[in-house]
């Protein structure tokens, strides 16, 4: 079954075409990499898939549902890590993740779900810190944890390894590979090795 369907999506910024009639689909359980230089439209496409912006033409279906018609329904099955993740630096990791989980109104026990995400994303050594005190690598892990907190079927990760040191890069790749065993994943990068990994 198709998890994501992109049909003839075009996006203009003024007269500049960011996306020009993009069409493809992704089956459940696939990991797909969007590869292109900075400014190629990868982030724009991800924002359209998540319904944060609308295309000038074309459509996006998530599990057969048009994102422009059912934004809340489709957002509930998507976990999104934007390129510049808007974290709250004054919040503690567990406090932030609990805050995000409550927005989704799930049936999860907040404390156990937050602990599960902290462990899954390798945040345990830093769990009692404020987000503002974390390194870039650990902030990326917090972003990944917030994208996963509501157990989405689809993960959309915009430049998830940008700015990470080699060790952090390996760790995040391992997490993404593990997640790909049960989720549909779309990730963007401008680095060929990232897509191959």
PyMOL commands that set and color helices and strands:
alter all, ss='L'
color gray80, all
select helices_A, chain A and resi 42-49+71-75+93-104+110-120+124-126+131-133+136-148+166-179+192-196
alter helices_A, ss='H'
color red, helices_A
select strands_A, chain A and resi 2-13+16-27+31-35+57-62+65-66+78-81+154-158+184-189
alter strands_A, ss='S'
color yellow, strands_A
deselect
rebuild
show_as cartoon
